[in-house]
Amino acid sequence: MTAQLDAAARSLVFEYLLRLGDDRLVLGHRLSEWCGHAPILEEDIALANIALDLIGHANLLLTLAGATEGKGRDADALAYFREAVEYRNALLVELPKGDFAVTIVRQFFFSVFALHQWSALQGSAQADLAGIAAKALKETKYHVRHTAGWMLKLGDGTPESHARAQRAVDDLWRYTGELFLADDVDRAVSEQRLGVDPSQLAESWRAHVLDVLERATLTVPESAWMQRGGREGRHTEHLGHLLAEMQIVARSFPGASW
Amino acid sequence: MGNDGDSQWPLWEVFTQPPGGAAHEHAGSVHAVDAETALQNARDVYARRGEAVSIWVVRSAAITASTPEDMGPFFDPGNDKPYRHPQFYKVPRGVKM
């Protein structure tokens, strides 16, 4: 499939796949920070499982991105040897893990986004991407089920858990708009049916999220102002620290295997 | 959550059915606040690598178990009454086995 794309299309698809892959890689790494620290053993394992799923999706997407680019970069090269300004993830996924409520609310917001994104990507004309979508969709359905369950427990739980969950929704809401921003890359891959224009996912995401928030007795902030920048490489200061930790071993011992 | 002095969430026993249709077997136990969470935790702990096609969870408190004191009366075989075993009986001639 990739061989049939001309150079311009290859570059567009590469950029698009980086966005998909970087969202998962960065969020998977953030979530893995809970490993050994979650409030209860079973949840520790659950969060680590979800983190591993996301890193697995990132591995598939970045491998495909490297093959599409055609410059000999594999998933490791893209993950470990790019600087923060070259990362294309949305700001939402790089924010610190915060308390358990922040982690769950962020994970819920992203899981619902990924659910609708993978659903649509199953119809991609890029056969490899459609295949990845079909596999990832199953795991993502579980992520939605797990995090939506926690949203209800935290939001409709004790005064303390409700207050923390509401604060997390208030703090994170302004980072959700970026998920649905579409630029020329998104529109081009969408027109060629290779990818999905994220702005077309906004409505279904909002309906899905609002339904759960309402049942969790949580509300959405009134301000409509949204943060942006990640897709263009303008990140928060948090991504640099995350990458330093994630990349240190690969950069200290280039080519090492274990 | 108060579970017999345990500071953890309530305990659930997990039974998983291996692929191929064999019966559910006891896999272990997990803590969880409700049945749905217990099912998810059981999946994450005991069935993430394709070990199962079905999971049952049941509150540990709902299980009535025999005690060590029951060992003798419950399980000692009745070997002094050999007529309890089918091998005691001879197969009559003419019966096809």
Interface residues (C-beta under 8 A of the other chain):
Chain A: I40 L41 E42 E43 I45 A46 N49 Y142 R145 H146 G149 K153
Chain B: Q8 W9 V30 H31 A32 V33 E36 T37 Q40 N41 R43 D44 V45 R48
